[in-house]
Structure formats: structure tokens, C-alpha cells
């Protein structure tokens, strides 16, 4: 079983930056072998796939965040990151770390002046 714990959310002004982290654990889970993703859920909306990084470090992004967000991973630390720059109010959401069918508890990101 995989356990995922997100952190790093908070309140930030438009144009600001945040860095989200996701610590992964699990006895049989070899972090480096799996693709990892960030998804988000804005108030009253469904889940949106934000970004994915493969085991080979290939990355994909939603059009809405391209050029502003960067996904990365540290396999030695079993940690996934999401660097978010030039944040907009529409980025306000709960952000979740996802691996397969496993999802963390989420971290709230609020972009507001």
C-alpha cells in the first residue's frame, strides 16, 4: 500500500509562488519505478490533472499551467514536488499527489489578494 502526504500549500497573492511536496512511503512501493502526478480540485469542480512525471522523468502539463508550474521528483527522498509560479486566482484548489489508485489527503492552495 502506498501512503502519500502532501505539504506546502497556503495563501498567496496573485503572481506569487508556492512549492508543494509529496512524501511517499510504503513497504512494497519502489518510488522510482512509478509515474507520479499532481491533480487538483477547485471549489465546486471536478478533479483536474495538473502534471505528471514518469519514471524516466518525462513530464506533461495541463495547458492551464504550462510555463508556470514545474513538476520534479527526488527518488532518493521518495518525494514529488510541484513548483508553482505566477499563481492566478483560478489556481485556487486542493492539490493532491497521485500514484495509481492512491491519493494523499491534499493541501489547500488559495490565491487571493
Secondary structure, DSSP 8 states (H G I E B T S, - for coil): --EEEEE--EEE-TT--EEEEEEEE-TT--GGGS-EEEEEE-TTS-EEEEEEE-TT--EEE-TTTTTTEEEEEETTTTEEEEEE-S--GGG-EEEEEEETTEE---EEEEE--
